[in-house]
């Protein structure tokens, strides 16, 4: 990297920003034309130590040297066994949040995408972390399910249920935990 592109200040005092990608796999319930019939695919977390027993989207951290789009593509394949083309990943929002217990300088940038086209059928690829995939109506997710949802993911899904994915109803940036 050329010298003019490097930071020269002491980065040890800077906020640590951890990036992750989230994908809302969306479909319209079979035989329905109602706008409220949009469904989202969630899995029940287990064995991870983070929000086990919560419904969650396909998601994961961005690996070193990886773009957030590549991370979204990889995570959906690794967790749900489906292939989503990069062109079919539509940026939705970013949640900038703090993590309780993560230290005063740890923050997260969670980039959310939607996809309504993919190849393959969703299936459990990581049985130690995933107790099963299920389709839920977005309206039902917003109202509450049999198990809780990961809070910042629920925040995004409620906005999608209320405003849809088109038309700018979901803000480009949300915050949580501040």
Contact map, one row per residue, 1 for C-alpha under 8 A:
1110110000000000000000000000000000000000000000000000000000000000000000000000000000000000000000000000000000000000000000000000000000000000000000000000000000000000000000000000000000
1111110000000000000000000000000000000000000000000000000000000000000000000000000000000000000000000000000000000000000000000000000000000000000000000000000000000000000000000000000000
1111110000000000000000000000000000000000000000000000000000000000000000000000000000000000000000000000000000000000000000000000000000000000000000000000000000000000000000000000000000
0111110000000000000000000000000000000000000000000000000000000000000000000000000000000000000000000000000000000000000000000000000000000000000000000000000000000000000000000000000000
1111111000000000000000000000000000000000000000000000000000000000000000000000000000000000000000000000000000000000000000000000000000000000000000000000000000000000000000000000000000
1111111100000000000000000000000000000000000000000000000000000000000000000000000000000000000000000000000000000000000000000000000000000000000000000000000000000000000000000000000000
0000111110000000000000000000000000000000000000000000000000000000000000000000000000000000000000000000000000000000000000000000000000000000000000000000000000000000000000000000000000
0000011111000000000000000000000000000000000000000000000000000000000000000000000000000000000000000000000000000000000000000000000000000000000000000000000000000000000000000000000000
0000001111100000000000000000000000000000000000000000000000000000000000000000000000000000000000000000000000000000000000000000000000000000000000000000000000000000000000000000000000
0000000111111100000000000000000000000000000000000000000000000000000000000000000000000000000000000000000000000000000000000000000000000000000000000000000000000000000000000000000000
0000000011111100000000000000000000000000000000000000000000000000000000000000000000000000000000000000000000000000000000000000000000000000000000000000000000000000000000000000000000
0000000001111100000000000000000000000000000000000000000000000000000000000000000000000000000000000000000000000000000000000000000000000000000000000000000000000000000000000000000000
0000000001111110000000000000000000000000000000000000000000000000000000000000000000000000000000000000000000000000000000000000000000000000000000000000000000000000000000000000000000
0000000001111111000000000000000000000000000000000000000000000000000000000000000000000000000000000000000010000000000000000000000000000000000000000000000000000000000000000000000000
0000000000001111100000000000000000000000000000000000000000000000000000000000000000000000000000000000000011100000000000000000000000000000000000000000000000000000000000000000000000
0000000000000111110000000000000000000000000000000000000000000000000000000000000000000000000000000000000011100000000000000000000000000000000000000000000000000000000000000000000000
0000000000000011111000000000000000000000000000000000000000000000000000000000000000000000000000000000000001111000000000000000000000000000000000000000000000000000000000000000000000
0000000000000001111100000000000000000000000000000000000000001000000000000000000000000000000000000000000001111000000000000000000000000000000000000000000000000000000000000000000000
0000000000000000111110000000000000000000000000000000000000001100000100000000000000000000000000000000000000011110000000000000000000000000000000000000000000000000000000000000000000
0000000000000000011111000000000000000000000000000000000000111100000100100000000000000000000000000000000000011110000000000000000000000000000000000000000000000000000000000000000000
0000000000000000001111100000000000000000000000000000000000111100000110110010000000000000000000000000000000000111100000000000000000000000000000000000000000000000000000000000000000
0000000000000000000111110000000000000000000000000000000011110000000000010000000000000000000000000000000000000111100000000000000000000000000000000000000000000000000000000000000000
0000000000000000000011111000000000000000000000000000000011100000000000010001000000000000100000000000000000000001111000000000000000000000000000000000000000000000000000000000000000
0000000000000000000001111100000000000001100000000000000011000000000000000000000000000000000000000000000000000001111000000000000000000000000000000000000000000000000000000000000000
0000000000000000000000111110000000000001100000000000000000000000000000000000000000000000000000000000000000000000011100000000000000000000000000000000000000000000000000000000000000
0000000000000000000000011111000000000111100000000000000000000000000000000000000000000000000000000000000000000000011100000000000000000000000000000000000000000000000000000000000000
0000000000000000000000001111100000000111000000000000000000000000000000000000000000000000000000000000000000000000000100000000000000000000000000000000000000000000000000000000000000
0000000000000000000000000111110110001110000000000000000000000000000000000000000000000000000000000000000000000000000000000000000000000000000000000000000000000000000000000000000000
0000000000000000000000000011111100001110000000000000000000000000000000000000000000000000000000000000000000000000000000000000000000000000000000000000000000000000000000000000000000
0000000000000000000000000001111100000000000000000000000000000000000000000000000000000000000000000000000000000000000000000000000000000000000000000000000000000000000000000000000000
0000000000000000000000000000111110000000000000000000000000000000000000000000000000000000000000000000000000000000000000000000000000000000000000000000000000000000000000000000000000
0000000000000000000000000001111111001000000000000000000000000000000000000000000000000000000000000000000000000000000000000000000000000000000000000000000000000000000000000000000000
0000000000000000000000000001001111101000000000000000000000000000000000000000000000000000000000000000000000000000000000000000000000000000000000000000000000000000000000000000000000
0000000000000000000000000000000111111000000000000000000000000000000000000000000000000000000000000000000000000000000000000000000000000000000000000000000000000000000000000000000000
0000000000000000000000000000000011111100000000000000000000000000000000000000000000000000000000000000000000000000000000000000000000000000000000000000000000000000000000000000000000
0000000000000000000000000000000001111100000000000000000000000000000000000000000000000000000000000000000000000000000000000000000000000000111000000000000000000000100000000000000000
0000000000000000000000000001100111111110000000000000000000000000000000000000000000000000000000000000000000000000000000000000000000000000110000000000000000000000000000000000000000
0000000000000000000000000111100000111111000000000000000000000000000000000000000000000000000000000000000000000000000000000000000000000000110000000000000000000000000000000000000000
0000000000000000000000000111100000001111100000000000000000000000000000000000000000000000000000000000000000000000000000000000000000000011110000000000000000000000000000000000000000
0000000000000000000000011110000000000111110000000000000000000000000000000000000000000000000000000000000000000000000000000000000000000011110000000000000000000000000000000000000000
0000000000000000000000011100000000000011111000000000000010000000000000000000000000000000000000000000000000000000000000000000000000001111000000000000000000000000000000000000000000
0000000000000000000000000000000000000001111100000000001111000000000000000000000000000000000000000000000000000000000000000000000000001111000000000000000000000000000000000000000000
0000000000000000000000000000000000000000111110000000001111000000000000000000000000000000000000000000000000000000000000000000000001111100000000000000000000000000000000000000000000
0000000000000000000000000000000000000000011111000001111100000000000000000000000000000000000000000000000000000000000000000000000001111000000000000000000000000000000000000000000000
0000000000000000000000000000000000000000001111110011111100000000000000000000000000000000000000000000000000000000000000000000000011100000000000000000000000000000000000000000000000
0000000000000000000000000000000000000000000111111011100000000000000000000000000000000000000000000000000000000000000000000000000111100000000000000000000000000000000000000000000000
0000000000000000000000000000000000000000000011111001000000000000000000000000000000000000000000000000000000000000000000000000000111000000000000000000000000000000000000000000000000
0000000000000000000000000000000000000000000011111111000000000000000000000000000000000000000000000000000000000000000000000000000010000000000000000000000000000000000000000000000000
0000000000000000000000000000000000000000000001111111000000000000000000000000000000000000000000000000000000000000000000000000000000000000000000000000000000000000000000000000000000
0000000000000000000000000000000000000000000000011111000000000000000000000000000000000000000000000000000000000000000000000000000000000000000000000000000000000000000000000000000000
0000000000000000000000000000000000000000000011011111110000000000000000000000000000000000000000000000000000000000000000000000000000000000000000000000010000000000000000000000000000
0000000000000000000000000000000000000000000111111111110000000000000000000000000000000000000000000000000000000000000000000000000000000000000000000000000000000000000000000000000000
0000000000000000000000000000000000000000000111000011111000000000000000000000000000000000000000000000000000000000000000000000000000000000000000000011000000000000000000000000000000
0000000000000000000000000000000000000000000110000011111100000000000000000000000000000000000000000000000000000000000000000000000000000000000000000011110000000000000000000000000000
0000000000000000000000000000000000000000011110000000111110000000000000000000000000000000000000000000000000000000000000000000000000000000000000000011110000000000000000000000000000
0000000000000000000000000000000000000000011110000000011111000000000000000000000000000000000000000000000000000000000000000000000000000000000000000000110010000000000000000000000000
0000000000000000000001110000000000000000111000000000001111100000000000000000000000000000000000000000000000000000000000000000000000000000000000000000000010000000000000000000000000
0000000000000000000001110000000000000000011000000000000111110000000000000011001100000000000000000000000000000000000000000000000000000000000000000000000000000000000000000000000000
0000000000000000000111100000000000000000000000000000000011111000000000010011000000000000000000000000000000000000000000000000000000000000000000000000000000000000000000000000000000
0000000000000000000111000000000000000000000000000000000001111100000000110010000000000000000000000000000000000000000000000000000000000000000000000000000000000000000000000000000000
0000000000000000011110000000000000000000000000000000000000111110000000100000000000000000000000000000000000000000000000000000000000000000000000000000000000000000000000000000000000
0000000000000000001110000000000000000000000000000000000000011111011100100000000000000000000000000000000000000000000000000000000000000000000000000000000000000000000000000000000000
0000000000000000000000000000000000000000000000000000000000001111110000100000000000000000000000000000000000000000000000000000000000000000000000000000000000000000000000000000000000
0000000000000000000000000000000000000000000000000000000000000111110000000000000000000000000000000000000000000000000000000000000000000000000000000000000000000000000000000000000000
0000000000000000000000000000000000000000000000000000000000000011111000000000000000000000000000000000000000000000000000000000000000000000000000000000000000000000000000000000000000
0000000000000000000000000000000000000000000000000000000000000111111101100000000000000000000000000000000000000000000000000000000000000000000000000000000000000000000000000000000000
0000000000000000000000000000000000000000000000000000000000000100111111100000000000000000000000000000000000000000000000000000000000000000000000000000000000000000000000000000000000
0000000000000000001110000000000000000000000000000000000000000100011111110000000000000000000000000000000000000010000000000000000000000000000000000000000000000000000000000000000000
0000000000000000000010000000000000000000000000000000000000000000001111111000000000000100100000000000000000000000000000000000000000000000000000000000000000000000000000000000000000
0000000000000000000000000000000000000000000000000000000000000000011111111100000000000100000000000000000000000000000000000000000000000000000000000000000000000000000000000000000000
0000000000000000000110000000000000000000000000000000000000011110011111111110000000000000000000000000000000000000000000000000000000000000000000000000000000000000000000000000000000
0000000000000000000011100000000000000000000000000000000000110000000111111111000000000000000000000000000000000000100000000000000000000000000000000000000000000000000000000000000000
0000000000000000000000000000000000000000000000000000000000000000000011111111100000111100100000000000000000000000000000000000000000000000000000000000000000000000000000000000000000
0000000000000000000000000000000000000000000000000000000000000000000001111111110000000000000000000000000000000000000000000000000000000000000000000000000000000000000000000000000000
0000000000000000000010000000000000000000000000000000000001110000000000111111111100000000000000000000000000000000000000000000000000000000000000000000000000000000000000000000000000
0000000000000000000000100000000000000000000000000000000001100000000000011111111111110000000000000000000000000000000000000000000000000000000000000000000000000000000000000000000000
0000000000000000000000000000000000000000000000000000000000000000000000001111111111110000000000000000000000000000000000000000000000000000000000000000000000000000000000000000000000
0000000000000000000000000000000000000000000000000000000000000000000000000111111110000000000000000000000000000000000000000000110000000000000000000000000000000000000000000000000000
0000000000000000000000000000000000000000000000000000000001000000000000000011111110000000000000000000000000000000000000000011110000000000000000000000000000000000000000000000000000
0000000000000000000000000000000000000000000000000000000001000000000000000011111111000000000000000000000000000000000000000111100000000000000000000000000000000000000000000000000000
0000000000000000000000000000000000000000000000000000000000000000000000000001111111100000000000000000000000000000000000011111100000000000000000000000000000000000000000000000000000
0000000000000000000000000000000000000000000000000000000000000000000000000001100111110000000000000000000000000000000001111100000000000000000000000000000000000000000000000000000000
0000000000000000000000000000000000000000000000000000000000000000000000001001100011111000000000000000000000000000000001110000000000000000000000000000000000000000000000000000000000
0000000000000000000000000000000000000000000000000000000000000000000000001001100001111101100000000000000000000000001011100000000000000000000000000000000000000000000000000000000000
0000000000000000000000000000000000000000000000000000000000000000000000001000000000111111100000000000000000000000000001000000000000000000000000000000000000000000000000000000000000
0000000000000000000000000000000000000000000000000000000000000000000011001000000000011111100000000000000000000000000000000000000000000000000000000000000000000000000000000000000000
0000000000000000000000000000000000000000000000000000000000000000000000000000000000001111110000000000000000000000000000000000000000000000000000000000000000000000000000000000000000
0000000000000000000000000000000000000000000000000000000000000000000000000000000000011111110000000000000000000000001111000000000000000000000000000000000000000000000000000000000000
0000000000000000000000100000000000000000000000000000000000000000000010001000000000011111111000000000000000000000111000000000000000000000000000000000000000000000000000000000000000
0000000000000000000000000000000000000000000000000000000000000000000000000000000000000011111100000000000000000000111000000000000000000000000000000000000000000000000000000000000000
0000000000000000000000000000000000000000000000000000000000000000000000000000000000000000111110000000000000000011110000000000000000000000000000000000000000000000000000000000000000
0000000000000000000000000000000000000000000000000000000000000000000000000000000000000000011111000000000000000011110000000000000000000000000000000000000000000000000010000101000000
0000000000000000000000000000000000000000000000000000000000000000000000000000000000000000001111100000000000000011100000000000000000000000000000000000000000010000000000000111110000
0000000000000000000000000000000000000000000000000000000000000000000000000000000000000000000111110000000000001111000000000000000000000000000000000000000000000000000000000001110000
0000000000000000000000000000000000000000000000000000000000000000000000000000000000000000000011111000000000011111000000000000000000000000000000000000000100000000000000000000111100
0000000000000000000000000000000000000000000000000000000000000000000000000000000000000000000001111100000000111100000000000000000000000000000000000000000000000000000000000000111100
0000000000000000000000000000000000000000000000000000000000000000000000000000000000000000000000111110000000111100000000000000000000000000000000000000000000000000000000000000001111
0000000000000000000000000000000000000000000000000000000000000000000000000000000000000000000000011111010001110000000000000000000000000000000000000000000000000000000000000000000111
0000000000000000000000000000000000000000000000000000000000000000000000000000000000000000000000001111111001110000000000000000000000000000000000000000000000000000000000000000000010
0000000000000000000000000000000000000000000000000000000000000000000000000000000000000000000000000111111000000000000000000000000000000000000000000000000000000000000000000000000010
0000000000000000000000000000000000000000000000000000000000000000000000000000000000000000000000000011111000000000000000000000000000000000000000000000000000000000000000000000000000
0000000000000000000000000000000000000000000000000000000000000000000000000000000000000000000000000111111111100000000000000000000000000000000000000000000000000000000000000000000000
0000000000000000000000000000000000000000000000000000000000000000000000000000000000000000000000000011111111000000000000000000000000000000000000000000000000000000000000000000000000
0000000000000000000000000000000000000000000000000000000000000000000000000000000000000000000000000000011111000000000000000000000000000000000000000000000000000000000000000000000000
0000000000000111000000000000000000000000000000000000000000000000000000000000000000000000000000000000011111100000000000000000000000000000000000000000000000000000000000000000000000
0000000000000011110000000000000000000000000000000000000000000000000000000000000000000000000000000110011111110000000000000000000000000000000000000000000000000000000000000000000000
0000000000000011110000000000000000000000000000000000000000000000000000000000000000000000000000011110010011111000000000000000000000000000000000000000000000000000000000000000000000
0000000000000000111100000000000000000000000000000000000000000000000000000000000000000000000000111110000001111100000000000000000000000000000000000000000000000000000000000000000000
0000000000000000111100000000000000000000000000000000000000000000000000000000000000000000000001111000000000111110000000000000000000000000000000000000000000000000000000000000000000
0000000000000000001111000000000000000000000000000000000000000000000000000000000000000000000001111000000000011111000000000000000000000000000000000000000000000000000000000000000000
0000000000000000001111000000000000000000000000000000000000000000000100000000000000000000001111100000000000001111100000000000000000000000000000000000000000000000000000000000000000
0000000000000000000011110000000000000000000000000000000000000000000000000000000000000000001111100000000000000111110000000000000000000000000000000000000000000000000000000000000000
0000000000000000000011110000000000000000000000000000000000000000000000010000000000000000111110000000000000000011111000000000000000000000000000000000000000000000000000000000000000
0000000000000000000000111100000000000000000000000000000000000000000000000000000000000000111100000000000000000001111100000000000000000000000000000000000000000000000010000000000000
0000000000000000000000111100000000000000000000000000000000000000000000000000000000010001110000000000000000000000111111000000000000000000000000000000000000000000000000000000000000
0000000000000000000000001110000000000000000000000000000000000000000000000000000000000001000000000000000000000000011111000000000000000000000000000000000000000000000000000000000000
0000000000000000000000000000000000000000000000000000000000000000000000000000000000010001000000000000000000000000001111100000000000000000000000000000000000000000000000000000000000
0000000000000000000000000000000000000000000000000000000000000000000000000000000001111001000000000000000000000000001111110000000000000000000000000000000000000000000000000000000000
0000000000000000000000000000000000000000000000000000000000000000000000000000000001110000000000000000000000000000000011111000000000000000000000000000000000000000000000000000000000
0000000000000000000000000000000000000000000000000000000000000000000000000000000011100000000000000000000000000000000001111100000000000000000000000000000000000000000000000000000000
0000000000000000000000000000000000000000000000000000000000000000000000000000000011000000000000000000000000000000000000111110000000000000000000000000000000000000000000000000000000
0000000000000000000000000000000000000000000000000000000000000000000000000000000111000000000000000000000000000000000000011111000000001000000000000000000000000000000000000000000000
0000000000000000000000000000000000000000000000000000000000000000000000000000001110000000000000000000000000000000000000001111100000011000000000000000000000000000000000000000000000
0000000000000000000000000000000000000000000000000000000000000000000000000000001110000000000000000000000000000000000000000111111001111000000000000000000000000000000000000000000000
0000000000000000000000000000000000000000000000000000000000000000000000000000011110000000000000000000000000000000000000000011111001000000000000000000000000000000000000000000000000
0000000000000000000000000000000000000000000000000000000000000000000000000000011000000000000000000000000000000000000000000001111111000000000000000000000000000000000000000000000000
0000000000000000000000000000000000000000000000000000000000000000000000000000000000000000000000000000000000000000000000000001111111110000000000000000000000000000000000000000000000
0000000000000000000000000000000000000000000001100000000000000000000000000000000000000000000000000000000000000000000000000000011111100000000000000000000000000000000000000000000000
0000000000000000000000000000000000000000000011110000000000000000000000000000000000000000000000000000000000000000000000000000011111100000000000000000000000000000000000000000000000
0000000000000000000000000000000000000000001111100000000000000000000000000000000000000000000000000000000000000000000000000001111111111000000000000000000000000000000000000000000000
0000000000000000000000000000000000000000001111000000000000000000000000000000000000000000000000000000000000000000000000000001001111111000000000000000000000000000000000000000000000
0000000000000000000000000000000000000000001100000000000000000000000000000000000000000000000000000000000000000000000000000011001001111100000000000000000000000000000000000000000000
0000000000000000000000000000000000000000111100000000000000000000000000000000000000000000000000000000000000000000000000000111000001111110000000000000000000000000000000000000000000
0000000000000000000000000000000000000000111000000000000000000000000000000000000000000000000000000000000000000000000000000000000000011111000000000000000000000000000000000000000000
0000000000000000000000000000000000000011110000000000000000000000000000000000000000000000000000000000000000000000000000000000000000001111100000000000000000000000000000000000000000
0000000000000000000000000000000000000011110000000000000000000000000000000000000000000000000000000000000000000000000000000000000000000111110110000000000000000000000000000000000000
0000000000000000000000000000000000011111000000000000000000000000000000000000000000000000000000000000000000000000000000000000000000000011111110000000000000000000000000000000000000
0000000000000000000000000000000000011111000000000000000000000000000000000000000000000000000000000000000000000000000000000000000000000001111111000000000000001101100000000000000000
0000000000000000000000000000000000010000000000000000000000000000000000000000000000000000000000000000000000000000000000000000000000000000111111100000000000000100100000000000000000
0000000000000000000000000000000000000000000000000000000000000000000000000000000000000000000000000000000000000000000000000000000000000001111111111000000000000000000000000000000000
0000000000000000000000000000000000000000000000000000000000000000000000000000000000000000000000000000000000000000000000000000000000000001111111111000000001001100000000000000000000
0000000000000000000000000000000000000000000000000000000000000000000000000000000000000000000000000000000000000000000000000000000000000000011111110000000001001100100000000000000000
0000000000000000000000000000000000000000000000000000000000000000000000000000000000000000000000000000000000000000000000000000000000000000001111111000000000000000000000000000000000
0000000000000000000000000000000000000000000000000000000000000000000000000000000000000000000000000000000000000000000000000000000000000000000111111111000000000000000000000000000000
0000000000000000000000000000000000000000000000000000000000000000000000000000000000000000000000000000000000000000000000000000000000000000000110111111100000000000000000000000000000
0000000000000000000000000000000000000000000000000000000000000000000000000000000000000000000000000000000000000000000000000000000000000000000000011111000000000000000000000000000000
0000000000000000000000000000000000000000000000000000111000000000000000000000000000000000000000000000000000000000000000000000000000000000000000011111100000000000000000000000000000
0000000000000000000000000000000000000000000000000000111000000000000000000000000000000000000000000000000000000000000000000000000000000000000000011111110000000000000000000000000000
0000000000000000000000000000000000000000000000000000011100000000000000000000000000000000000000000000000000000000000000000000000000000000000000001011111011000000000000000000000000
0000000000000000000000000000000000000000000000000010011100000000000000000000000000000000000000000000000000000000000000000000000000000000000000000001111111000000000000000000000000
0000000000000000000000000000000000000000000000000000000000000000000000000000000000000000000000000000000000000000000000000000000000000000000000000000111111100000000000000000000000
0000000000000000000000000000000000000000000000000000000000000000000000000000000000000000000000100000000000000000000000000000000000000000000000000000011111110000000000000000000100
0000000000000000000000000000000000000000000000000000000110000000000000000000000000000000000000000000000000000000000000000000000000000000000000000000111111111000000000000000000000
0000000000000000000000000000000000000000000000000000000000000000000000000000000000000000000000000000000000000000000000000000000000000000000011000000111111111100000000000000000000
0000000000000000000000000000000000000000000000000000000000000000000000000000000000000000000000000000000000000000000000000000000000000000000000000000001111111110000000000000000000
0000000000000000000000000000000000000000000000000000000000000000000000000000000000000000000010000000000000000000000000000000000000000000000000000000000111111111000000000100000000
0000000000000000000000000000000000000000000000000000000000000000000000000000000000000000000000000000000000000000000000000000000000000000010011000000000011111111100000000000000000
0000000000000000000000000000000000000000000000000000000000000000000000000000000000000000000000000000000000000000000000000000000000000000011011000000000001111111110000000000000000
0000000000000000000000000000000000000000000000000000000000000000000000000000000000000000000000000000000000000000000000000000000000000000000000000000000000111111111100001100000000
0000000000000000000000000000000000000000000000000000000000000000000000000000000000000000000000000000000000000000000000000000000000000000010000000000000000011111111110001100000000
0000000000000000000000000000000000010000000000000000000000000000000000000000000000000000000000000000000000000000000000000000000000000000011001000000000000001111111100000000000000
0000000000000000000000000000000000000000000000000000000000000000000000000000000000000000000000000000000000000000000000000000000000000000000000000000000000000111111100000000000000
0000000000000000000000000000000000000000000000000000000000000000000000000000000000000000000000000000000000000000000000000000000000000000000000000000000000000011111111111100000000
0000000000000000000000000000000000000000000000000000000000000000000000000000000000000000000000000000000000000000000000000000000000000000000000000000000000000011111111101100000000
0000000000000000000000000000000000000000000000000000000000000000000000000000000000000000000100000000000000000000010000000000000000000000000000000000000000000001001111111100000000
0000000000000000000000000000000000000000000000000000000000000000000000000000000000000000000000000000000000000000000000000000000000000000000000000000000000000000001111111000000000
0000000000000000000000000000000000000000000000000000000000000000000000000000000000000000000000000000000000000000000000000000000000000000000000000000000000000000001111111000000000
0000000000000000000000000000000000000000000000000000000000000000000000000000000000000000000000000000000000000000000000000000000000000000000000000000000000000000001011111110000000
0000000000000000000000000000000000000000000000000000000000000000000000000000000000000000000000000000000000000000000000000000000000000000000000000000000000000011001111111110000000
0000000000000000000000000000000000000000000000000000000000000000000000000000000000000000000110000000000000000000000000000000000000000000000000000000000000010011001110011111000000
0000000000000000000000000000000000000000000000000000000000000000000000000000000000000000000010000000000000000000000000000000000000000000000000000000000000000000000000011111110000
0000000000000000000000000000000000000000000000000000000000000000000000000000000000000000000111000000000000000000000000000000000000000000000000000000000000000000000000000111110000
0000000000000000000000000000000000000000000000000000000000000000000000000000000000000000000011110000000000000000000000000000000000000000000000000000000000000000000000000011111000
0000000000000000000000000000000000000000000000000000000000000000000000000000000000000000000011110000000000000000000000000000000000000000000000000000000000000000000000000011111100
0000000000000000000000000000000000000000000000000000000000000000000000000000000000000000000000111000000000000000000000000000000000000000000000000000000000000000000000000000111111
0000000000000000000000000000000000000000000000000000000000000000000000000000000000000000000000111100000000000000000000000000000000000000000000000000000100000000000000000000011111
0000000000000000000000000000000000000000000000000000000000000000000000000000000000000000000000001111000000000000000000000000000000000000000000000000000000000000000000000000001111
0000000000000000000000000000000000000000000000000000000000000000000000000000000000000000000000001100000000000000000000000000000000000000000000000000000000000000000000000000001111
